[in-house]
């Protein structure tokens, strides 16, 4: 996606392009390239690291839950394993959603920083 106006820039979060190239006439090629790189670095974030982090932190609690369910309930092993797998999937998806929302907030902050630094 080629960005030439402030209005185009403000649509980055909504349009979710794979890659942007800034071409502001008020900036030189090096500045356009540097800002494009910063925006593209954020656009590359998919939320996967956040999802993985959520799973990493939640897994010990889920393991304790499995032990508790196995020891103190009459649930069968396939049901317990299903509960564990489902909890891991839900946790990963929740982490991914949080990561994507954080990415959008970072893009908005970078847009504000761009506007402030370039006085456009």
ChimeraX attribute file (.defattr): number of C-alpha atoms within 10 A of each C-alpha:
attribute: neighborCount
match mode: 1-to-1
recipient: residues
	/A:1	14
	/A:2	14
	/A:3	18
	/A:4	14
	/A:5	13
	/A:6	13
	/A:7	9
	/A:8	13
	/A:9	20
	/A:10	15
	/A:11	13
	/A:12	21
	/A:13	16
	/A:14	8
	/A:15	10
	/A:16	12
	/A:17	14
	/A:18	10
	/A:19	16
	/A:20	19
	/A:21	17
	/A:22	22
	/A:23	18
	/A:24	16
	/A:25	10
	/A:26	12
	/A:27	13
	/A:28	10
	/A:29	12
	/A:30	9
	/A:31	15
	/A:32	17
	/A:33	15
	/A:34	13
	/A:35	18
	/A:36	18
	/A:37	16
	/A:38	13
	/A:39	21
	/A:40	17
	/A:41	12
	/A:42	16
	/A:43	21
	/A:44	12
	/A:45	15
	/A:46	15
	/A:47	21
	/A:48	17
	/A:49	14
	/A:50	21
	/A:51	23
	/A:52	17
	/A:53	17
	/A:54	20
	/A:55	21
	/A:56	14
	/A:57	11
	/A:58	15
	/A:59	16
	/A:60	11
	/A:61	11
	/A:62	17
	/A:63	12
	/A:64	11
	/A:65	15
	/A:66	17
	/A:67	13
	/A:68	11
	/A:69	17
	/A:70	16
	/A:71	10
	/A:72	9
	/A:73	10
	/A:74	9
	/A:75	11
	/A:76	11
	/A:77	12
	/A:78	9
	/A:79	12
	/A:80	18
	/A:81	13
	/A:82	12
	/A:83	16
	/A:84	16
	/A:85	13
	/A:86	12
	/A:87	16
	/A:88	20
	/A:89	14
	/A:90	14
	/A:91	21
	/A:92	23
	/A:93	19
	/A:94	17
	/A:95	21
	/A:96	21
	/A:97	17
	/A:98	17
	/A:99	20
	/A:100	19
	/A:101	15
	/A:102	16
	/A:103	19
	/A:104	19
	/A:105	13
	/A:106	16
	/A:107	22
	/A:108	17
	/A:109	12
	/A:110	16
	/A:111	18
	/A:112	12
	/A:113	12
	/A:114	15
	/A:115	13
	/A:116	10
	/A:117	9
	/A:118	10
	/A:119	8
	/A:120	11
